[in-house]
Amino acid sequence: MKGNTHKHQNQPKSRFWREEEDEEGEERKERKKKEKKREKKEEEEEEREKKEKERKKEKKERKKKKERKKEEKEKEKERKKKKKERKKKEKEKERKKEKKKKKKKGSKTAGTAAGASGDAASAKVASVAPKAEPGTPAVAGRVPTGHGADAAAGGKAAPAATATKPAAKLATPGGTTAGESASGAITEEEVRRVLSESGPIKSAALITKFKKQIKDPEERAKFAAILKRISKIQETPEGKFITLRTNAAAKKS
């Protein structure tokens, strides 16, 4: 027994219904296709945005890295510059120190040499005593000599044992000029004493005054000869060295 089955249920659908179903199926398919396409497009857009974002991030990172590298390079350059300057300063300091040391050593050597030169000159002058002419009588307290007024007076005045005349005064209480003896004759010892007591700074002025005050040409020549012999390097209290020249000028040596 077949049951309650209707005949028309097993019959094929009419053409109209078949067409309706076909149209709906096509539309549905089209919608699905469009939906799928849209989704794909959105996915592609998202992917593109993601890539763009990643690219920008990388670019930013590269830029930052480049700047950091540049800063490090600048710092290294500055560090090298400072190191170079520091070395230069140290070198300059060392050079000045060495120069000062050499100068100090040279001053000491020059002082010793000047002292030795002065002593040698004094010894030489003392050893070469003026010779008396035959038949010249000797007078007590005077050295025999055969020159002009000294010969007539019985010789040149003997050098004093101690010098008490002040250097600042050119004329002595007795009326004689500094550098002269009581008889008016120029003595090397007196010239040496006045120059040493007056110091190197005043020496040039004193020499000029000596020359002006000596009227006798023979005595002037003798005075010039004495200056030539005793001219030597002298040290000032400030530690500077000056030389007494025969032209009566104190110059730096």
C-alpha positions as CSV (number, residue, x, y, z in Angstrom):
1,M,0.0,0.0,0.0
2,K,1.4,3.3,-1.1
3,G,-0.2,5.5,1.5
4,N,-1.6,8.9,1.1
5,T,0.6,10.1,-1.7
6,H,-0.7,12.6,-4.2
7,K,-0.1,12.2,-7.8
8,H,1.0,15.7,-8.6
9,Q,3.8,15.6,-6.1
10,N,5.9,13.4,-8.3
11,Q,5.1,15.4,-11.4
12,P,7.9,17.6,-12.8
13,K,7.5,21.4,-12.0
14,S,6.0,23.6,-14.6
15,R,8.2,25.7,-16.8
16,F,7.3,28.9,-15.0
17,W,8.5,27.7,-11.6
18,R,11.6,26.3,-13.1
19,E,12.5,29.7,-14.6
20,E,11.8,31.5,-11.3
21,E,14.2,29.2,-9.5
22,D,16.8,29.6,-12.1
23,E,16.7,33.4,-11.9
24,E,16.9,33.4,-8.1
25,G,19.9,31.1,-8.3
26,E,21.7,33.3,-10.7
27,E,21.1,36.4,-8.6
28,R,22.3,34.6,-5.5
29,K,25.4,33.4,-7.3
30,E,26.0,37.0,-8.6
31,R,25.6,38.4,-5.1
32,K,28.0,35.8,-3.7
33,K,30.5,36.5,-6.4
34,K,30.4,40.3,-5.7
35,E,30.6,39.8,-2.0
36,K,33.6,37.6,-2.5
37,K,35.2,40.2,-4.8
38,R,34.6,43.0,-2.3
39,E,36.0,40.9,0.6
40,K,39.1,40.2,-1.5
41,K,39.5,43.8,-2.4
42,E,39.2,44.8,1.3
43,E,41.8,42.2,2.2
44,E,44.1,43.5,-0.5
45,E,43.6,47.1,0.8
46,E,44.4,46.0,4.4
47,E,47.5,44.1,3.2
48,R,48.6,47.2,1.2
49,E,48.1,49.5,4.2
50,K,49.9,47.0,6.4
51,K,52.9,46.9,4.0
52,E,52.9,50.7,3.7
53,K,52.9,51.1,7.5
54,E,55.8,48.6,7.7
55,R,57.7,50.4,5.0
56,K,57.3,53.7,6.8
57,K,58.4,52.2,10.0
58,E,61.5,50.7,8.4
59,K,62.3,54.0,6.8
60,K,62.0,55.8,10.1
61,E,64.2,53.3,11.8
62,R,66.8,53.7,9.0
63,K,66.7,57.4,9.4
64,K,67.1,57.2,13.2
65,K,70.0,54.8,12.8
66,K,71.7,57.1,10.3
67,E,71.3,60.1,12.6
68,R,72.6,58.1,15.5
69,K,75.6,57.1,13.4
70,K,76.2,60.7,12.4
71,E,76.0,61.8,16.1
72,E,78.5,59.1,17.1
73,K,80.8,60.2,14.2
74,E,80.6,63.9,15.4
75,K,81.3,62.9,19.0
76,E,84.3,60.9,17.9
77,K,85.6,63.8,15.9
78,E,85.1,66.2,18.9
79,R,86.9,63.7,21.1
80,K,89.8,63.5,18.8
81,K,90.0,67.2,18.5
82,K,90.0,67.7,22.3
83,K,92.7,65.0,22.6
84,K,94.8,66.7,20.0
85,E,94.4,70.1,21.7
86,R,95.3,68.5,25.1
87,K,98.4,67.0,23.6
88,K,99.3,70.3,22.1
89,K,98.9,72.1,25.4
90,E,101.0,69.5,27.2
91,K,103.7,69.8,24.6
92,E,103.7,73.6,24.8
93,K,103.8,73.4,28.6
94,E,106.7,71.0,28.4
95,R,108.5,73.2,25.9
96,K,108.1,76.3,28.2
97,K,109.3,74.3,31.2
98,E,112.4,73.1,29.2
99,K,113.1,76.7,28.0
100,K,112.8,78.1,31.5
101,K,115.2,75.3,32.8
102,K,117.7,76.1,30.0
103,K,117.4,79.9,30.7
104,K,118.0,79.3,34.4
105,K,121.0,77.1,33.6
106,G,122.4,79.6,31.1
107,S,122.0,82.5,33.6
108,K,123.9,80.6,36.2
109,T,126.7,79.7,33.7
110,A,126.8,83.4,32.4
111,G,127.1,84.7,35.9
112,T,129.9,82.3,36.7
113,A,131.7,83.1,33.5
114,A,131.3,86.9,34.0
115,G,132.7,86.6,37.6
116,A,135.6,84.5,36.3
117,S,136.2,87.0,33.5
118,G,136.2,90.0,35.9
119,D,138.6,88.2,38.3
120,A,140.9,87.4,35.4
121,A,140.8,91.0,34.1
122,S,141.5,92.3,37.6
123,A,144.4,89.9,38.1
124,K,145.8,90.9,34.7
125,V,145.6,94.6,35.5
126,A,147.2,94.1,38.9
127,S,150.0,92.0,37.4
128,V,150.8,94.7,34.7
129,A,152.1,97.5,37.0
130,P,153.2,100.7,35.3
131,K,156.9,100.8,34.8
132,A,158.9,103.8,36.1
133,E,161.3,105.6,33.9
134,P,165.0,105.3,34.8
135,G,165.9,107.9,37.4
136,T,162.3,108.7,38.5
137,P,162.3,109.3,42.3
138,A,159.7,107.3,44.3
139,V,157.5,109.2,46.7
140,A,155.8,107.5,49.7
141,G,152.2,106.5,49.0
142,R,152.6,106.7,45.2
143,V,153.3,104.2,42.5
144,P,156.3,105.2,40.2
145,T,155.2,106.2,36.7
146,G,156.6,108.1,33.8
147,H,153.5,109.9,32.6
148,G,153.0,113.7,32.7
149,A,151.8,115.3,35.9
150,D,152.1,111.9,37.7
151,A,155.9,111.7,37.0
152,A,156.4,115.2,38.3
153,A,154.4,114.4,41.5
154,G,156.6,111.4,42.1
155,G,154.3,108.7,40.6
156,K,150.6,107.7,40.4
157,A,148.6,107.6,43.7
158,A,148.5,104.2,45.2
159,P,144.9,102.5,45.3
160,A,143.1,103.0,48.6
161,A,142.7,99.8,50.8
162,T,139.0,100.6,51.4
163,A,136.6,102.6,49.3
164,T,134.4,104.9,51.3
165,K,133.2,107.4,48.7
166,P,129.4,107.2,47.9
167,A,128.6,106.2,44.4
168,A,125.8,108.7,43.9
169,K,128.0,111.7,44.4
170,L,130.3,112.6,41.4
171,A,132.2,115.2,43.4
172,T,134.0,114.3,46.7
173,P,134.2,116.6,49.7
174,G,137.9,117.3,48.8
175,G,136.8,118.7,45.4
176,T,138.0,115.7,43.4
177,T,135.8,113.8,40.9
178,A,134.7,110.2,41.5
179,G,137.3,108.0,39.7
180,E,140.1,110.4,40.5
181,S,142.8,110.3,43.2
182,A,143.7,113.3,45.4
183,S,146.2,114.4,42.8
184,G,143.5,114.4,40.1
185,A,144.8,111.3,38.2
186,I,142.3,108.7,37.0
187,T,142.7,105.3,38.7
188,E,141.2,102.1,37.5
189,E,140.4,101.0,41.0
190,E,138.3,104.1,41.6
191,V,136.5,103.7,38.3
192,R,135.7,100.1,39.2
193,R,134.5,101.0,42.6
194,V,132.1,103.8,41.5
195,L,130.7,101.6,38.7
196,S,130.2,98.6,41.0
197,E,128.6,100.7,43.7
198,S,126.3,102.6,41.4
199,G,125.0,99.5,39.7
200,P,124.6,98.8,36.0
201,I,121.6,101.0,35.5
202,K,123.4,104.2,36.5
203,S,126.8,103.3,35.1
204,A,126.2,104.7,31.6
205,A,125.3,108.1,33.0
206,L,128.3,108.1,35.3
207,I,130.7,107.3,32.5
208,T,129.3,110.2,30.5
209,K,129.8,112.5,33.4
210,F,133.3,111.2,34.0
211,K,134.2,112.0,30.4
212,K,132.7,115.5,30.6
213,Q,134.5,116.4,33.8
214,I,138.0,115.2,32.6
215,K,139.5,118.2,30.8
216,D,143.0,116.9,30.2
217,P,143.2,115.0,26.8
218,E,145.8,112.6,28.2
219,E,143.7,111.8,31.2
220,R,140.6,111.3,28.9
221,A,142.6,108.8,26.8
222,K,143.7,107.0,30.0
223,F,140.1,106.9,31.2
224,A,138.9,105.5,27.9
225,A,141.6,102.8,28.1
226,I,140.5,101.9,31.6
227,L,136.8,101.6,30.5
228,K,137.9,99.4,27.6
229,R,139.8,97.0,30.0
230,I,137.0,96.7,32.6
231,S,134.1,96.5,30.2
232,K,132.3,93.2,31.0
233,I,128.9,91.6,31.6
234,Q,127.2,92.6,34.8
235,E,124.1,91.2,36.4
236,T,121.3,93.5,37.6
237,P,119.3,92.9,40.8
238,E,116.4,91.8,38.6
239,G,118.5,89.0,37.1
240,K,119.1,90.7,33.7
241,F,122.5,91.0,32.1
242,I,123.9,94.2,30.6
243,T,127.2,95.0,29.1
244,L,129.2,98.2,29.7
245,R,130.4,99.3,26.3
246,T,133.3,101.7,25.5
247,N,130.7,104.1,24.0
248,A,129.3,104.6,27.6
249,A,126.0,102.9,26.9
250,A,124.5,100.1,29.0
251,K,123.0,97.5,26.5
252,K,121.2,94.2,27.0
253,S,123.3,91.2,26.3
